[in-house]
Each structure stands twice: as structure tokens, then as C-alpha cells.
């Protein structure tokens, strides 16, 4: 904890220094400074406008006397300040100072003057502004180069300042053209594909996908080829075969250890504040560390400030509100909150979610006993609150402060009457995430910019279970504390080449508590890991050959073991013509924090996975290797793409895979190897998109068991996965219909219905077939969504919408396991089924 405090204080001191530096270097127009001095000292200035207009200075300290302020301004501007009397002060050009350099700025296409362009002098960093004629002049003879920037034009750097006859500099208009490869809509409006950062989702532009009422952050990514959930939940979300805990989820640079509400059925991140979501399956930036599968990066940092101020929404699960306010040109605030109505109103939608989530858990197991009348009283709700304060400290420095709160709370009261005695027991389950982020964004000069970030997050999962049939109580707690420091710099060498370089520090603390009164158990395990990483990422383009490349490296150092791990990454995109594009990606990554299952009934059997840290022995560091190659074809609204990949992850443990067969209570290590293909075909007309995707995965474990290598299919293997949809999207109306079909996940069947007696333990066990040698039935589901916007005056609007999940009400089996019924000494088959037909409606008012 001392190291935590040390790094926190160090970073806060750095941010304070940068803020002070920015405040002392904040250039403003000289005319504004003169007006302030006139008001403060009761004086008046007289000057020739052409000699003063456009000049920028650093305002003198308000506490200085008038004469010192005038001296300060004279030194900065080379102007002469002459006090005529106590009231009037004249300003004139210093004729002794010769103009060192001057010029005119014009638009290269229209040949019109460019007014209000910013000319930065180097190395003094003094700023002057071009006038209405595009004219500027420089008197500082120490100037070696200048940088010209304008909101509507590309930057121009001039290094030859030799005297000449008032040259004209032509500025190119900023290009808004984006390559077709980067702007092609994928599946629905608001989803695009980037060559070096995977898929990008912008919730504010989001259309509709089948079964979604709005742009649910994590539900949306399940539509991306290669992103699969075998049981509908986010808890079992996989990207190319990796468990959900092997995916790096980030919110504004802070790692998320909780991603869902309703224990897997809803995203924990409110989409109304999210600005951009990136999903990367391979070739991720070296700034993404700590995961061996894909990356889901959520950003709330907006590209512009023209967004609605207030919105309210309600559906049959929750209510939400979003507030945005621009206090002035430098300060803006955004807040968003969402809370379930499940503890107040029992809607049909909530009841279906309840039935899906609490199957085969402590919540429902007692109700299956027909001999005794048990009663359940369950109260459940979820909530999330997030916000961001953005403060522009100077033209070059902007500060962001973000916070996040996520919570799921369940309280369960169970009772029964036996022999005229009323027995009542209470149990609870709480899941919470709190986090805060401070980000400083600095534009040092046109070529160099930096993002410096400090974050701290805390994840807690704790339960308290009181058995109704015995006197046993069981308390469990799983906690993660994560401190992160991220120093990221980007240097643009030229228009085709840039270099990202930086440093990251992560300190992750983990605590697991397990207490049982009978038999007495009291376990409290704490563990801390610290990692330092140096990062470099070089990107360059060959425009004449239509090639883009990115080569990065991440060098990790783990303090606890003195271990260095190197992680190279690369992306190559080649576009031989406007129709074809080919991509090649690769990466090596590692991971030291993951989830395991100790017992299937941990945490009431609902959120049974707990976070743990690697110890570099029986819980190894996870390491992956992945390569992929693909191509796409675009022509007249058609998009056809296919990508092949191979991936291997070593260091997985049996407990991390959640076995429910003969390996359930064993622990051993191994790896998984997956190869496959992801195919997309899409046709887009003006307002209609029709698409279909197919994923093939061949995913197998290799475990070292009793000195033998044992191979069998992975729990996450979904060999064939089809999805299709049709979207109709206009400014007011959105309609979508789609479905998905995939092969059932692997399962393990008993060899017979008879138990096998073990004379060594005196217990009866199930004799299983080979692990994962069978499969569940195929899964099929048809979904639909629709919405309509009613616009009002002054940008106000009312949106009504509805969604239907599982229109055909198909009873899909998503999990199956077997256990011993000790009462009758027989084998029980336990099945879990998908959501039944579920209707949800929503209303959103924006003003």
C-alpha cells in the first residue's frame, strides 16, 4: 500500500505541475489583456489596430503594478508603451525593431485569405494570429521555424525563414475523405471496421440489431463474427475460444473486472455515455496488456461537444438518465445513471430474466423439493453511475476526471414450517465495482502529443449463505484492487509515419476470504503483483503501394518473480485497388489475473467464478500466440470478407475452465489450441442492410494428467455458428429481424445410470465417459427489434421501441451436468435452458 500511495502522490504532483505550467503558458489575445488592464487600473490605451490585432501574449500577473505589467507586455510584443498621463497610454510599433519574417496565408483551392490561423514560433512557443487578409509578421530574430495551424486546414511547418518579398503560403483544406475500408458499415449503422483497431461501434450512431432495444454495450459485440456466447450470457462470452476472463475489458483506460448486470444478461456499462467501443481480436496495440484473448475498449471521450443535454429512458427492466452540460468553452460535465425497477415492479420481462439466471442455484434448488413447503422472498436490483468532468486548462492541455460505480445486490429470505416450528434464514450476494480515472491530454507541439493517466479500481464480490436445513453459515469474499499508471506519447515523424512510445505500471491486489462455521473453516489469502511495461509502436504507410503497417512491442517486467516477458504485435493491410483489401495480424500476449471455480455452489451458485492472481507455479502466467490472415471484397453495396486464424494459449488450469465432470475437483495445467475461420457477406442498399455471418472453430485442450498428455474438445468449442439479419434504418424508423443457429457445446455423459462405489472413500461416484465426448442439442433463436423517433421543436424527440427475444419460444438447452442424489443414491441430470420468449419495450425522451 505504501507503493500505491507513492505512485498516487507522484502522479498527482505531476498533473499539478502540468496544470501550473499550462496556466503560466496560456496565450490570449493582447486586445483582451489590454481591456482587462483598463478595467483594473482605470486607464485607456490608444493604438493602431493593425499593429495590435492578432498578437497573443501571456497575461501578466494581476497582482503586479501597472508599470510592471506594461514592461512585461513590451518585452513580449516588442511594442512601445508610452504613458501620456495617469489616464492615457499610447501603444506604437517600435521602429527600431525590424520585421524578421512576414507572409500571407491563403486557401490552396479558393485562393482566399485564411484568417485566425495560429502561427507558433519555435523555440519561443510564442503565438501570433493571422489577420483578415491572412497576413502575419514575426519580429523575434531567434525564431528558427514556425508551425501554422487552422481549424479547417492541414498543419504547415516552415523551416526556411530567410528574408524574402512577403511570400504567400497556401494551406490545404483538411480532408474529410475516409477510405472505404474504414467507413464501410458492418451489420448496422454505427459499426465499422478499422485496419489496425478491429471493429468500432459508436452508440450514438448505432442502428438496431435483432433482439436489442438500444445499443447495449456488450450485447452488441456478440454480433461480431468470432465473438460467441454459448449460453446467451456475458459470463460465458468468448473471443476465438478464450474465456470471458481472458478478454481485456477497458473503460477509459481502466480495466473492468465486472462487465454485466443481472449476472450476465445485461451490460454493466450504460451506453448513453459511451462514445466509442473498439473490439480487437488480434494484433492489438501493445498498450493493451494483461489478456490473452481479445480486447473490448470503451471510451467516453467525445470527438465533439454538440450532443444532447438531457435524456431519460425507461424499459421493462430499468430506468436511466443522462445529463450533459457545457459550462463554458473550457469546462463540460457529463453524468449518466441507470437503475433497475426489479425490486419495485415485477414485469414479465423481469420474470423471464429471473427464471433464466437463477436456474439450478441456491435461489431455486429448495423449491424443487416437493416434500416440504419452502418459500422464497427475493429482492434484487442493479445500478450504475458514471460521469466525466473535462477541463481545458490551456490551448494545449486538457484534463479529464472520470468515475464509475456498478452494483448488483441480491437479498434472499427462505423459510419453512416443520413440526409447528417456523424457520427463517437470510442470504445475500453483492457485486460492486468502483473506479476513478484522471487523464491529462497534452499537445506539446504539432508533432508530439501525450496522454497521461492514473486510475484506481476496486472490484468486490461477497456472499453470505445461511442454510435452511442446517445451522451452517458460509461467508465468501473475492476482491481485486488495481492501481494503474499509463504514460502514452505519440510522435508524428511525417504524414506517413508515427511512433507511439510510453510506460505502464500496474499494481494488482487480490484477496479471497472463505469462512464456514461448521465444519470450521477460516481462510484469508492475499496476494499482490506489480508489473512494469515499456511500450513502442511504429506505424507507417506506403501510399504509392496502398500498404499500411503497424509493428509494436511490449516489454514486461514482473517484480515478484524478476521475470521479463516480451510481446511483439503487428498489423499489415494491403489494398491493391478500391475493391480488394488483405490483412495480416499477429500477437504474443500474457495474463496474470484470471477467474477460477472452486465449487459450483460458491457465491450461491450464481456468480461462482472468482478472480485470482498467477503465482508462476500451479497457477502459471497465461501466454498466447496468434496469427490471422484475411481479405475482403467490396463492390456496389456488396461486402464479402473472410479471415483465417490460429491461436494457442498455454498455462490454463482445470479450475479456470469450470469442469462439471470427472475433472470438477481436480487441478492440473495445460493449454488450448484453436483454429478456424470467420466469414461475412453483406448487401447494403440506401436504407436496408442484409447480412449473414459464419464462424468455424476447432478448439481442443491438452492437459498434463498423471504424467500423460490428454487431449479432448474445449468447453468453449462451438464448431459451427451461423447468424443472419435484415435491417431497415431511416432517420425516424428502425426495424430489424434476425436469428442465430449454432452447434451445441461439448458435454460429458455418464457411462451408465448406476453409481460406482469407491471402497477407498466409501462414497458413490458417477462413472463418466471420455470428457466432452458428446454435445448438447443445436441452438436456434429468432429475434426482432424496432423503434420510431417522434421529433419535436428545439431538437427534442421521443423514441418508442420494442424487442422480442426468442420469437419461436424455442427451448434451447445451454448447459447440462450430472450429480449424485444422496437421498436416493441415484444420478440426477441437471439442465439449464435459454431465455423463453421475452418482450421488452422502451421509451426515451431527449431534450
N, C-alpha and C positions, 0 to 999 in steps of 0.2 A: 504493500500500500504506500510505503514511502516513495517508491519509484513512480507510482501513479501520481502522487502529489507533486513530485519533482517535475515530471513531464508536463503536467497541467499548468503549473506555475510558469515553466519555461515558455510554453506556447502562448499563454495569456500575456506574458510580458512582451513577447514578440508581436502579437496582434496590437497591443497598446502602442508599441514603438512605431509600427507601421501606420497606425491611425494618427499619431502625433506627426510623423513625417509627412503624411498626406495632407494634414491640416496646414502645416507650415509651407507646403509647396502647392497650394491650391490657387492657381492663376484665375483672376477675374478681370473683366474689362476695366481699364483705367477710368473711364467715364463714371462707372458705378462707384469706384473708390472716391472720386472727387465729390460726388454728390453726398456720400456719407460724411466726408470731412466738412463739407459746407454745413451740413446739418448739426454736426457735433461741435464745431468751433465757431459757428455763426460768421462764416466768411463766404466770399463768392469768387469763383475762378472765371477768367476770361481767356479764351484761346481760339485758335483757328481749328475748325473741326477736322479738316483733312490731316492735321498734324497729330491729332489725339485719337480719333476714331480708329478702332481696330487694335489698339495697343492693349496688351494684358500685363498685369503686374501681380505680385504677391502683396496683399493688403498689409500695410504696417500695423503693428500692434495698436489697438485702440487706446491703450494707456499712455502711449508716447505723446509728448508735447507737439504742438503744431509744427514748429521748426524742424524737429527731428523727422517727422513724417514727410515733410517736403524734401528734405535731404535724401531720405530713403527712396522716394519716388524719382528724384532726379538721377540717382545712381542707377536705377533700374531702366529708365527710359531715355537717358541722355538728353532730356528736355531741361530748359531753364525756367525756374520758378522765381518770379520777381514780386516781392511784397510792396505794392504801391502804397498802402496804408494798412491800418488794422483790419479793414473790411475787405479790400480787394487785392487779389493776387493774379498776376498775368502769367500765362504759360506760353513759351515760344520755343521754336526749334533752335537748338544750339548750332549756330552756323560753323563753329569750329569742328563739329563732328561731321565727317563726310560719310555719305551713304556708301556702305561696303558692297551691298548687293541688292538688286531690285528686280521685279518681274511682274508679269501678268499671268493670271490663271484663266484658262478657257476650256469649255467642254469640247472634246475632240470631235463630236458629231455635229452639234448645233453651232459651234464656234461662239457661243455666248459666254460672257464673263461668269466666273464661279465666285460667288460672294460667300463670305463667312466660312471660308476654308481655314483650317488651323495649320499654321506653319510653325513647327517645333524646331528650335535651333539647338544644334549639338556642338559642344558638350554642355552648354549652359542650361539646356532644357527650358529656356525662355520661350514663351508662346506669343505669336502675333496673329492677327486675323486679316484676311484679305477684305478690301472694301467693295463697294457696289460695282466698281469697274474691274474687279478681280486683281487689283494692284496691291503689292506689298513691297516693303523695303526693310533692309537689315543694316543696322549701324554697328553691330558688335563684330569687330575685326577678328575676334577669337573663334568665330563660327567656322567649323570645318565641313559641316554638312547640314542639310535640312530635310525634314520629313513633312510632306504635305498630305493632309487627310481631310476628307469631306464626307458627310453622311451619305451622299448619293454617288460617290466616285471612289475608284480604287486608290489606295495609297501610292504616293510617288516619292521616291528618295532621290535627292540631288546631292551629289558629292563634289561636282565641279562648280566651284563658286568664283571662278576667275571673272574679273570685271568685263562686262560686255554691254552692248547697247540694249538695255531693257528687254531681255528675252521673253518670249511667250511660251508658257508651259501648258500643254494640253493634257487634261485629265480624262481617263476612260470611265465611262459610266459603269457602275457596279453591275455585274452580270447576275441576273436572276434565273438564268437558264440552268437547269439541273439535268444531268444526264438521265436518260430514260431508265437506266439501270437503278438509279436511286429514287425515282419518283413513281415507278410502276406500283399501282395499288395491288395489294395481295389480300385476297379473301373478301375484304370490305374496305370502305373508305377509312383512312386513318392508320392503315397498316402498310408499311413499305419495307423494302429490303435494301440494306446498305452493304457495300462491298467489304468493309472492314469491321463492322459492328453488328452484323446479323440483322435480325428483324427489329423494326422500330414501330411502336404503337403510340399514337398521340390521342389520348382520351377525349380531348376537346374536339377532335375532328372525327371521332370514331363513329362508324355507321352502326350496324347491328350484326350480330352473329346468332345462329339458331340457339334458342333457349335462354339468351341473356336479355335482361330488361335494360341494363345500361352497361357501360364499359367496365365491368368487374375486372380489376387489375390482373389477378392471377387466373381467373377463369378464362380470360381472353387468350392467354398464351397457350391453353390446351388445344387451340385450333391450329397452332403452328405445326407443320409436319415434323415428326420426330419427338414431339412433346406429348406424352401419353400418361393418362391416369387409368389404371386397370379397374378401379372401384369408384370412380367419379370424384374422389376426394383429392384435396391438395396434399393431404398427408402422404399419399402414395403417388405423387407426381414424379415422373421420370423424364430425363432428357438423355436419349440414346443409352438407356439401360441403367443409368445411375440413380440411386435412391434420392429421395427428396432432400435429405440432409447433405448430399453431395453437390447440390446446386447452390451457388452463391446468390442469395437474395440481398440486394442493397437498396437503401433508401437515402438519397442524397449523400452517398459515400459511406453510410453506416450499415454494417451488416445486421440483417434481421434474423433472429432465432425463432421468431413466431410469425407465420405468414397467413394464418387463417383464423376466421371466426367460425362459430358453430362446429368446432372440432373437425375442420376440414372441408366444409361445404361452401363457405363464403370467404372471399379475400379479406384479409385484415386491414388492407390499405384502402382508404377512401379514394375513389378515382376522381372525385370532383376537384381535388387539389393537385393531383399528379399532372405533370406537363408532358413527360416523355418516358416511355418504357422501352428499354433495349433488351432483346433476347439473343444471346450469343451461344451457339452450340459448339463451336470450335474456333481456334485461332483468336482467342480473346486477348485483350490488351494486357500487357504484363502488370498493369496497375490492379488487375483483378487477381487476388491471391486467396489461398485458403479453401479451394474447392477443386474437385477432380472431375466434375461434370460441367453443366452449362452455367450461364450467368443470366440473372434477371436483374437489371439495374433500373431503378425508378428515380426520376428526377422531378423536383417541383420548381426548379429554377426556370422562370419563363423567358422566352425569347423577346416578348414584347409586353407592354403594360396595358394594352387595350383589351381588357377582359371584363366580363360582367361583375358587378359589385356584390350582389347578393343572390343566392338561390336556395330554395327549400324543396325537399323531396320526401316522399313517403311511399313505401310499398307494404306488402303484407308481412314483412319481416322486420323492417327498421324505418326510422326517420333520420333525416340528415339535413344539415345546413352548412352553407359555405359563404364566407364573407371576405371581400377584398376591398381595400381602401388605399388610395394614393394620397398621402398627407401633403406632399409637395413633390417637387421634381427629384428630390433625393431620397425620400422615405416612403415605403409602401409596406402594407401588412396584409397577410392572408391567413385566414383561420378556417378550419373545417372540422366538423364534429358529426358523429353518427352514433345512434343508439338503437338497440333492438326494442321492439314492443312486445317481446315474447313473454315477459313477466307480467304484462298488463292485459294483453289481448291474445287469446288462443285462436289464431286464424287457421283455416285448413292448410295453408302453405306451411305454417309452423308445425302443425301436427305431422305432416308428411316428413319434414326435416327431422323432427323428433324421432319418428319411427325408424328412419334410416340411421341416424347417428347412434342411438342407444340400443341397437340390437346386440344381444349377447354380451351385455355389460352388467355390472352390479345394479344398474338402474332397473333393468328388466328381468334379470335372472330369477328373482324371487317370485315374480308374477307367473312364472311358468309352472310353479308347484301348485298342483290342484288340491292338495290335501289340507292346506292351511290357508285361511283368508288373509293375505297380505295386502296392505295398502301403501301406495306411494304418493308423496306430495313433493313435487319437483318445481323449483324456481330457478330459471336460467335467464341470463341476459348477457349481451356483449356490448362493448362500447369502444370507440376510437376517437381520439382528438389529435389533430396535428396543426402546426402553424409555422409561419415563416415571417420574420422581420428582415427587410432588405434596406440597407442604408448606404447610399453613395457618399463616401467620405470626401472624395475628390474626383476630378475627371478620370483619374487612373486607378482609383481604389474603391471597391465595393465590398461591403461586409454583409454576410447572411447569418442569421441565427435561426435555427430550426429546432423544433421539439416534437416528440411523438409519444403518445400513450395508447396502448392497446390492452384490452382486458376481456376475459371470458370468465364468468362466475356461475357456478352451479351449486345449489344447495338442495340436498335430498333428505327428506324425512320419511323413514319407513316404520311401519307399526304393525302389530298383530295382537290378537287376543287369544290367549291359550290358558285353559283351566281357570277361566274367570280373571286372569291377570292380564292387564293391558301393558304391553311392552312397546316402547318408542325409542328409536335410535336416529341420530342425525349424522350425515356425511356431507363432505363438501369437496369441491375441486375448483381451484383458482389458477388462471394462467394470465400472466401480465408481462408487458414489455414497456419500459420507459427509456427514453433516449434524448440526448441533446447534441447538437452539432453547431460549431462555429466555423464559418468558411470565410476566408479573405481572398478576394479575386483582384489581382493586380495586373495592370497593363503597363509594364515598365517602359516600353517603347513599342513602335510598330512591329518589331520582330520578336520581342520577348514578352510573354505573359505567364502568370503563375496563379495556381490555386493552392492555398494553404488551409488545411482542415484539421480540426481537433474534434473528436466525438467520444462520447461515453454512453454505453447502453447497458441495460440490466434486464435479463430475462428470468422469470420465476414461474415454476410450476409446482404447486403443492396441493396435497390432498390429505384429508383426514377421514378415515373409514371406521365406522362402528358396526360390527357385525350384529345383525338382528337375532341370529340363532345362538350366538355365544357371547362371551364377555370380552372378546378380543377387540382391540383398537389398533389401528395401523396408520402412522403418520409418515408421509413421504414428502421430500422436497428436492427439487432439481433447480440449480441456479447457475447462470452464466453472467459474468461481468466482463465487459470488453472496453478497453481504452485504446483508441487509435489515433495516430498522428500521420498525416498524409501531406507530403510536400511535393507538389507536381508543377513542373515547368515545361513550357513549350517554346522552342526557339525556331523561327522560320528562317531558314537559310536563304531560300529564294521561292519563287512562285511554285516550284515543283518539289521542293524538299523541305522537310521539317523534322525536328528532333525533340522528342519528349524525354525528359530525364527527371529523376526525383528519388525520394526516400520514403519508406513507410515503416512505422513502428506499431506493433500490436502486442498488447498485454491482455491475456485472457485468463480469468479466474473461474474455476468450476467447483461447485460444492454439491454433494449428494448426501442427503440425510435419510435414514431409514430406521424407524422406531416402532417396535411391537411390544405390547405389554405381556402377551402370553402366546408362545414362549418368549422370554425376554430377549429382545434384540435392540441394540443401540449402536448404530453405525453412522459416523460423520466423517466423510472423506473430502479433503480439499486439495486442489491442485492448481498450479499456475504455470503458464507458458508465456515466454516472451520471444518475439521474432523481429528481426531487423531485415529490411529488404532494400537493396539498391536496384533502380529500375532505369532501363533505357529502351526507347522505341523509335526507330528511324523509319520515316515514310517518305517515299519519293515516287514521282510519276514520270513516265516517258510518253509525253503527249503524242509525239510523232508515231509511236508504236501502239498507242492506246493501252498501256500497261500501267497498273498501279500496284505498288508493293509496300509491305509493312513487315519489318523484322524487329522483334523485340526480345529482351532478355530480362529475367528477374533473378537476382542473386539473393537467396535467403540465408539467414544465419539464426539458428535456434540456440539461445543462451544455455538452456538447461542441459543439453547434450553436447554442445560445442560442434554442431553439425551444420555443414554448408550444403545447400541444395540449389542447383541451377535449373532454371526453367526457360527454355527458348520458346518463342512463339513466332508464327509467320502467316501472312496472307498475301496471295498473289491473284490479281484479277486482270484478265486479258479480254479486251473487247475488239475483235478484228473488224467488226462492222456494226451498224446500228441494230442488227437483229440478234447477233450471237454474242454471248459472253461466257467465259470459262473462269472458274475459281479453284484455287488450291489453298488448303489451310492445314495447319499443324500446330500442335502444342504439347508441352510437358508441364504438368502441374502437380502440386502436393496439397495435402489437407491433414490438419492435426486436431480438428474438432468434429465429432460425428455423434450420431444417435445409436443407442442400443436398446434392446428389450431384455430386462432381467426376468420378469414374469409377465405372462399375458394378462394377469389381473391387476398389475400395477396401475396406480392412479385411476382406480375404479374401472379399469379395463377400457377406458375411453381414450385417453392420450397417453398410451403406455410406453412410448419411447422417451428416453431421457438423454440429454446431452452429456458427453464425456470427452476428456482430452486424451490424446495419444500419450503413451508412456515409453514408446520406442522399444517395447518388448512384446508382451502378449497383446497389446493394443498398438500395432505398428503405425507409422506415418503412411497415409494413403498416397499412392503415386499413380499418375496416369500417363499414357502415351496415346495420342490420337492423330490420325491423318484423314483427310477427306478431299474429294475432288468432284466437281460438278460442272454442269453447264446449263444454260437457259436460252430459249429462243422466243423472240417477241416479233409479232407482225400483225398489224391491223386489228388490234384488240386481243390477240391471242397471246398467251403466256404458257410456255411449257418448260418445266425445269426438272432436273433430276440430279441427285447427289449421292455418291457412294462414300462410305466411311468405315473405318476400323478403329477400335478403341480397346485398350487393355488397362484395367485398374488393379493394382496389386496392394496387398495389405489389409483386405477386408476381413472382418471377423464374423463368425457364425451368429453371434448375438446381434450384430448390426443388421442382419438380414431378416430377423423376425420369423424364424422357422416355427412351424406348428406340426412337426412330425417327429421322427426319431432323433432329430438333432436339436430339439427345442431347448434342452437343458445342458447342452454341450457347448464348449467354446474351443474353436480352432481357427486358424487363419488360412487365407488363400487369395484367390483373385478371380476376376471375371473377364471374359473376352467376348466382345460383341462386334459383329459386322452387319452391315445392312445397307438399305437404300431408301431414299425419300423422294417421292415423285409428286409433282403438282401440275395440273392442267387447268387453265382458266380462260374464260372468254368474257370480255368486257364490252358492253355497249354503252350508250350515253348514261343511262340510269340503272342498268342491270348488270350484275356480275354473276356468272355461273362458274362454280369451281368444284374440283374433286382432288383429293389427296390420297396417297397410298404409302404406307411405311412397311418395310420388311426388316425384321430384327431376328438375328440368330445369336442368342445370348446364353453363355454357359459358364458355370462355376468350375473351378479347380481348387479343391481343398486338400490340405495335408492332414489326413486322419490315420492314426496308428501307423505312421511312417509310410503311408501309401497315398498316392495322388488319386483322389476320387473326383470324377467329372460327372456333372448332371446339369439339366437346364436351370437357369436362374429363375428365382421367384418373380422377377420383373419381365420375363420374356413374354412379349405379345408379338407373336411371329408375323401376323398379318393384321393390318389396321387400315380400314377404309373410312373416309369421311367425305361428305359432299354437301353442297348448299347452293341456294339461289338467293340473291339479294336484290331488292328493288329499293333504290335510295334517291330521294329528291330532297329539296330544301325543307319540305314540310313532312313528307311521309316516308317511313322506312318499314319495309316488310322483308322477312327472311324465313326460309324453310330449309331444313337440312337434317341430316342423320349421320350416324356412325355405326360401323359394324367392325368387330374385331374378334379374333380367336380368344378363347378363354385362357386364363393364366394357368400355369402348372399347379398341380396339387398331388398329394400323396395319399393313396388309398390303403386300407388295411388288407392284409393277405386273406383274412377270414373274419367272421363276425365273433369269433371266440377269443377271449383274453388268453394271454400266455402267462403262466405262473413262473415267477422268478424265485427259486428256493433260497438264493443268497440274501435277498431283501425281504422276502415274504410278501411281496406285492404282486399284483396282476398288472401286466402291461399290454399295450397294443403291439402286435407284430405287423410292421408296415412293409409294403412293397418298396422297391427302389425309390429313392427320393425324387419327387417331381416327375414321376413316370407317367402321370395321367394329366388331363386338362379339364378345366371347367367348361360348361357349355358356352357356345359363342354368344357374344353380347351384341344386341341390336337396340337402337334407340332413335326415335324421330322427334325433333324439336322444332319449335316455331317461335317467332317474336314479331312484334310490330309496335310502331309508335307514330304519333302525329303531333305536330307543333302548331299551336294557335298563337300567331304573333299579335302583340298589342302595340300601343304607342310607346315612344321613347325606349325602344329596344326591350320592352317587356314581352315575355312569352310564357305560355302554359303548354307543357308537354304531357300527353297521356300515352300510356303504353301498356302492353301485356306480353307475357311469355308463357309458353306451355312446354314443360319438360316431359318427355316420355308420352307422347300423344297416344300411342297404341297401348299404353299401360302394360308394357312387356315386363314380365317378372324375370329379371336377369340375376343370375347367381354370380356374385362378385368375390366371394370367399367361402372356403369350406375347410373344416378341420374336424378332428375326432378327439374325444376324451373319454376317460373311464368314469362311468357312473358307479360309485362305490356302494350306493344303496342297493342296487340290484345286480351288481357285478356284471355289467354289460357295456358295450361300446355305444356311445352316442355320436351321431353325426350332427354337427353344428353348421348351419348355413347362414350366410349374410346376403341380403338381396339389395338391389339398387333402389333408387327412388321410384316410387309409383308415380302415376300421372300427377303432376304438380303444376298448378296455375298460380301465377303471380302477376299483379297489376301494380302500376306505379303512376304517380303524379309528380311533376316538377314545375315549380314556378320560378322564373328568373326575372330579375329586375336590375 
